[in-house]
Amino acid sequence: MSETCKVVVVGGGYAGAMAANRLTQRDDVAVTLVNPRPHFVERLRLHQLVGGSHKAVVDFQEILSPKVRLVVDTVERIDAAGRRVALKEGGALGYDYLIYAVGSGSADPSVPGAAEFSYPIASLEEAQLLRSAMDELPRAAAVVVVGGGPTGIEVASELAEQGRAVTMVCGGVLGPYLHPQGRRTVAKKLAALGVTVREGGDTRVTEVMSDAVRLAGGRELPSALTIWTTGFGVPKLAMESGLRTDALGRLLTDETLTSVDDDRILAAGDSAAPSGMPLRMSCQAAARVGAHAADTVLNRLAGARPGPLDVGFFGQCLSLGRRDGVFQFASKDDNAIRWHLRGSFAAKVKETTCQKSVEHMAQEGRKPGSMTWRRDDERQQRLRDASHAGKQAA
């Protein structure tokens, strides 16, 4: 290794930006962040972009340390043997360590007509396209939101608050992560906003048409515009580069977030699958996992043994329009508990969460190493229990 350690971070989301800033603790580390856009996307606010209350972007100059070199491009292939990444616009970047933080996006829908006639919302460009479509849609036109998870709940609330006629088709239960008490609160709030919620197995969408959706029970719902919020996918970069991934495409790593194929490649955020037991895809986890990946690199450079992943959760925060919300508390291993906040106070908690997510990254850029998080010191025991159960089953 050369005297200066070159680290390339692929992806500038919550995990990648945090990792890049944290790595600047050492003057002998040269950090390059590769991202397809010159700005940071606040995925926590994409539903607000659709509703017209926020642009959901921040200039990277406001977030990144001046020590981080930003390359606006896309990595097309990782050459692990040569320790290089090939860029879409031509050329390549060499590295001593690589942090794979490509995030997640909309999964390719297998439902007939979904790709042609529905609007996903997992990326900035998708949300912008949906926003344009909403601007052209008559106010009284029927809107169907497919999916009962947090994205579906938030975008349905945002549009209903503006007087849109919104139907949510859950394909199962509303808010599957939520505790039953939190779920009841969300259902009441959606009803108060005028959102029609359809739950149960017979509400699974089997076909999307230009003016309607067909459900598993055979019923058709009129839809002038269909929004697809169910299912997340991961870019295929790792798989196409010959690195082992899980079934979804997340890079397989050990508990230090190091690739099982190459100790110079680490993963962070939604694209990481540590020990085959990945954390819930969320911005809450991404920044902490990004920081942990950076710490693994820094520990190795210092000749210290990297520690295992120990990221704990607080819960899930949902906005229900601009004036209401729900914060579902959870155990540190991410199981919802009976307690939740609601109303305008929960809406303020959600807004504060959005603001602090960006502020924490900017703070890490100014003072690298300052990020702390809730620990989950029981994860290793759960892994051992799972391994023991697997051996017994075999």
Residue pairs with C-beta under 8 A, 6 or more apart in sequence:
1 96
2 96
3 28
4 28
4 29
4 30
5 26
5 28
5 29
5 30
5 96
5 97
5 301
6 30
6 32
6 94
6 95
6 96
6 97
7 23
7 29
7 30
7 31
7 32
7 95
7 96
7 97
7 98
7 99
7 297
8 32
8 34
8 85
8 93
8 95
8 97
8 98
8 99
9 16
9 19
9 20
9 23
9 31
9 32
9 33
9 34
9 98
9 99
9 101
10 16
10 34
10 75
10 78
10 85
10 98
10 99
10 100
10 101
10 102
10 237
11 34
11 35
11 100
11 101
11 102
11 103
11 269
11 271
12 20
12 33
12 34
12 35
12 37
12 40
12 60
12 70
12 101
13 40
13 41
13 43
13 101
13 103
13 269
13 270
13 286
14 43
14 269
14 283
14 286
14 287
14 290
14 357
14 361
15 101
15 103
15 268
15 269
15 270
15 272
15 286
15 287
15 289
15 290
15 293
16 33
16 35
16 99
16 101
16 103
16 268
16 269
16 290
17 33
17 40
17 60
17 63
17 64
17 290
17 361
18 286
18 287
18 288
18 290
18 291
18 294
18 360
18 361
18 364
18 371
19 99
19 101
19 268
19 290
19 291
19 293
19 294
20 31
20 33
20 64
20 65
20 68
20 99
20 294
21 63
21 64
21 65
21 68
21 361
21 364
21 365
21 368
22 290
22 291
22 294
22 295
22 298
22 364
22 368
22 369
22 371
23 29
23 31
23 294
23 297
23 298
23 368
24 31
24 65
24 67
24 68
24 365
24 368
25 298
25 368
25 369
26 298
26 301
28 301
29 297
29 298
29 301
30 69
31 65
31 67
31 68
31 69
32 68
32 69
32 70
32 71
32 93
32 95
33 64
33 68
33 69
33 70
33 71
34 71
34 73
34 74
34 75
34 85
34 87
34 93
35 60
35 70
35 71
35 72
35 73
36 72
36 73
36 74
37 57
37 72
37 124
38 59
38 60
38 70
38 72
39 57
39 58
39 59
39 60
40 57
40 58
40 59
40 60
40 63
40 358
40 361
41 56
41 57
41 123
41 124
42 54
42 56
42 57
42 58
42 354
42 357
42 358
43 56
43 122
43 283
44 283
44 353
44 354
44 357
45 54
45 56
45 354
46 56
46 121
46 122
46 123
46 124
46 127
46 151
47 121
47 127
47 151
47 154
47 155
47 157
47 158
47 319
48 54
48 56
48 158
48 319
49 55
49 56
49 124
49 127
49 128
49 131
50 121
50 127
50 130
50 131
50 134
50 155
50 158
50 159
51 155
51 158
51 159
51 161
51 162
52 131
53 158
53 322
56 124
56 127
57 124
58 358
60 70
62 358
62 362
63 358
63 361
63 362
63 365
64 70
64 365
65 364
65 365
65 366
65 368
66 365
68 365
71 87
71 93
73 87
73 88
73 89
74 87
74 88
74 89
75 85
75 86
75 87
75 88
75 102
75 237
76 86
76 87
76 88
76 237
77 85
77 86
77 237
77 240
77 241
78 85
78 98
78 100
78 237
78 238
78 241
78 243
78 265
79 85
79 86
79 92
79 241
80 241
80 242
80 243
80 261
80 262
80 264
80 265
82 94
83 94
83 95
83 96
83 98
83 264
84 92
84 93
84 94
84 95
85 92
85 93
85 95
85 98
86 92
87 93
95 264
96 264
97 264
97 265
97 266
97 297
97 300
98 264
98 265
98 266
99 266
99 267
99 268
99 290
99 293
99 294
99 297
100 237
100 238
100 251
100 259
100 265
100 266
100 267
100 268
100 271
100 272
101 267
101 268
101 269
101 271
101 286
101 290
101 293
102 234
102 235
102 237
102 238
102 271
103 234
103 235
103 269
103 270
103 271
103 286
104 122
104 232
104 233
104 234
104 270
104 271
104 281
105 122
105 123
105 232
105 233
105 234
105 235
106 120
106 121
106 122
106 123
106 126
106 228
106 231
106 232
106 233
107 231
107 232
107 233
108 115
108 233
109 115
109 118
109 120
109 228
109 231
111 205
111 206
111 207
111 208
112 206
112 207
112 208
113 207
113 208
113 209
114 146
114 205
114 208
114 228
116 208
117 208
117 209
117 210
117 226
118 146
118 208
118 226
118 227
118 228
119 126
119 129
119 130
119 133
119 225
119 226
119 227
119 228
120 126
120 130
120 227
120 228
120 229
121 127
121 130
121 151
121 155
121 227
121 228
121 229
122 151
122 232
130 227
133 225
134 159
134 225
137 143
137 224
137 225
138 224
139 163
139 164
140 165
141 164
141 165
141 224
141 225
142 165
142 167
142 221
142 222
142 223
142 224
142 225
143 159
143 164
143 165
143 166
143 167
143 223
143 224
143 225
143 226
143 227
144 166
144 167
144 168
144 169
144 213
144 221
144 223
144 225
144 226
144 227
145 152
145 155
145 156
145 159
145 166
145 167
145 168
145 169
145 226
145 227
145 229
146 152
146 169
146 171
146 205
146 208
146 213
146 226
146 227
146 228
146 229
146 230
147 168
147 169
147 170
147 171
147 228
147 229
147 230
147 231
148 168
148 169
148 170
148 171
148 172
148 173
148 174
148 175
148 176
148 197
148 199
149 175
149 176
149 177
149 229
149 230
150 175
150 177
150 316
150 318
151 229
152 168
152 170
152 227
152 229
152 230
153 168
153 174
153 175
153 186
153 190
153 318
153 320
154 318
154 319
154 320
155 227
155 229
156 166
156 168
156 190
156 195
157 189
157 190
157 193
157 195
157 319
157 320
157 321
157 324
158 319
158 321
158 322
159 166
160 166
160 190
160 193
160 194
160 195
160 321
161 193
161 321
161 322
161 323
165 194
166 194
166 195
166 196
167 195
167 196
167 197
167 198
167 221
167 223
168 174
168 190
168 195
168 196
168 197
168 198
169 198
169 203
169 205
169 213
169 215
169 221
170 197
170 198
170 199
170 200
170 203
171 201
171 203
171 204
171 205
171 230
172 199
172 200
172 201
172 203
172 204
173 183
173 199
174 183
174 186
174 187
174 190
174 197
174 199
175 182
175 183
175 186
175 318
177 280
177 316
177 328
177 336
178 186
178 316
178 326
178 328
178 336
178 340
179 328
179 336
179 337
179 338
179 339
179 340
181 338
181 340
182 326
182 328
182 336
182 340
185 326
185 340
185 342
186 318
186 320
186 326
187 197
189 320
189 324
189 326
189 342
190 197
190 320
191 197
193 320
193 321
198 215
198 221
201 216
202 215
202 216
202 217
202 219
203 215
203 216
203 217
204 215
204 216
205 213
205 214
205 215
205 216
206 214
206 215
206 216
207 213
207 214
208 214
208 223
208 226
208 228
209 223
211 222
211 223
211 224
212 220
212 221
212 222
212 223
213 220
213 221
213 223
213 226
214 220
215 221
232 270
232 281
233 248
233 249
234 245
234 248
234 249
234 250
234 270
234 271
235 249
235 271
236 249
238 245
238 249
238 250
238 251
238 267
238 271
239 245
239 249
242 261
243 251
243 252
243 259
243 261
243 262
243 265
244 251
244 252
244 259
244 260
244 261
245 251
245 252
245 273
246 252
246 273
246 276
246 278
248 273
249 271
250 267
250 270
250 271
250 272
250 273
250 278
251 259
251 265
251 267
251 271
251 272
251 273
252 259
252 260
252 261
252 273
252 276
253 259
253 260
253 266
253 267
253 272
253 273
253 274
253 275
254 260
254 274
254 275
255 274
255 275
255 308
255 309
255 380
255 383
256 266
256 296
256 306
256 307
256 308
256 309
257 266
257 267
257 268
257 272
257 274
257 289
257 292
257 293
257 296
257 309
258 265
258 266
258 296
258 306
259 265
259 266
259 267
266 293
266 296
266 297
267 273
267 274
267 293
268 286
268 289
268 290
268 292
268 293
269 285
269 286
269 289
269 290
270 281
270 286
272 278
272 289
272 293
274 309
275 383
277 382
277 383
277 386
279 285
279 289
279 311
279 313
279 334
280 313
280 334
282 316
283 357
284 313
284 314
285 311
285 313
287 357
287 360
287 361
287 371
287 373
288 311
288 371
288 373
289 309
289 311
291 364
291 371
291 373
292 309
292 310
292 311
295 306
295 307
296 306
299 305
299 306
299 307
300 306
308 379
308 380
309 379
310 375
310 376
310 377
310 379
311 373
311 374
311 375
311 376
312 332
312 333
312 373
312 374
312 375
312 376
313 330
313 331
313 332
313 333
313 334
313 374
313 376
314 329
314 330
314 374
315 327
315 328
315 329
315 330
315 336
315 340
316 327
316 328
316 330
316 336
317 325
317 326
317 327
317 328
317 346
317 349
317 350
317 353
318 325
318 326
318 327
318 328
318 346
318 350
319 325
319 347
319 350
319 351
320 326
320 347
321 347
322 347
323 344
323 347
324 342
324 343
324 344
324 346
324 347
325 341
325 342
325 343
325 344
325 346
325 347
325 348
325 349
325 350
326 340
326 341
326 342
326 346
327 340
327 341
327 342
327 346
327 349
327 350
328 336
328 340
329 336
329 337
329 339
329 340
329 341
330 336
330 337
331 337
332 374
332 375
332 376
332 378
333 376
333 378
333 379
333 382
340 346
341 349
360 371
363 370
363 371
364 370
364 371
